[in-house]
């Protein structure tokens, strides 16, 4: 799977269905008017904060819950 925003679990696709979305890897960025916004990104953008979507299963956690 390509490491790009469209495949990242931090990426949110807006309901408009366009080619963009919001990156939720970090808190929203404060604007000058007192509001805060998440960065707008394209589906094909990428960064060093890529996270597999959905996150891979963790058998260690499953063992703790069922033991």
N, C-alpha and C positions, 0 to 999 in steps of 0.2 A: 504494500500500500504506500502510495506517495506521501511524503511528509509535507502536506500543505494544509492551509486553513480549513478547507472543506472536509478534511478527514480528521481534524483535531477535535477532541472533546471540549476544548475551550471556545470553539467557534459556534456562534449562534446564528442561524439563518433566519432573517426576518420573514414575517408572513407575506410580504409583498411578492416573494418569489423571484427577486432580481438576483444578480450575480454577486452581491455583496453580503456582508454580515458584520457582526460585532465580535471583537476578540475579548473574551472574558478571562484571560490568563492572569490578569492583575486587576486591582480595583479601578473604578472609573477615574479619568483624568479631570482635575478641576479646570473649569473654564473661567474667563474673566468676569462673567456676569453672575457668578455664584452657583452655577449649575455644574454638574459633573457628567461626563460622557465616556463610554467605552470606545476605544479606537475602532474606526470603520475599516474593514479589510475586504479584499477581494477573495473569492473562493480559491484562487491559485496562488495567493500570497503564502509566505512561510516565515518562520522565525525560529529561534533557539528554544522556545517554550513549548514545542509540539508535544502533545500527549495523545496516545492511542485512543481512538474512540470505537467502541466502548473500552474502558480499561480492562486489561487482561485479568482473568480470574486469579485469585491468590489462594492456593491450596493450604497455606499456613493458617490463614484466618478461618477457613472452612473447618480445619481440624480442631481449632480452639472452640468453635461454636458447637460442634457435634460431640466433642469428647466429654 
